[in-house]
């Protein structure tokens, strides 16, 4: 019936998984809709997402000792979203891509979320780590001191896992990282800012 919600049970699904559910509608005369609809459903997930850090350039086979020109990939154990708006992190980046040449507002929206939820610290050697200097609007990335620029992060979904990549590029104005050799950095995920999509 038009305008009425329909409920049904799907059985045999595994816990902590996402499924694409395809559907069509049928009218009283038995005719089916031409288009096929799709929604993604998530089964119960009582585990918090975890995150691992990967480097793309490192010393020989020692993947824990990156070069300063490495990209850093934060790989979540599953698809994740913002806690406050339930926007997937991938959607934040898709908004940047879809904006094309007019991407400044979308980049800043993504950066605002990332800077408040994923902080990069430097080990100062005195037992008190400090948040690294960030490139923001107005930063001259060729002269000013900066280590991270959240506006140029890239966020993808790989095998159902959200991957936040901070690339180091040869062109400073589009690079997300400006790491120094011999310095120890680490990321911290702020509690209560990122959740899984179930």
Secondary structure, DSSP 4 states (H G I P E B T S, - for coil): -TT--------SPPTT-EEEEEE--B-TTSPBPSS-EEEEEE----SPP-EEEEESSEETTEEEEE-TT--EEEEESS-EEETTT--BHHHHHHHHHHHGGG-HHHHHHHHHHHHHHEEEEE--SSS--EEPPB--TT--TTTS--SB-GGGEEEEEETTEEEEEE---SSGGG-SB---TT--EEEEEPTTSEEE--
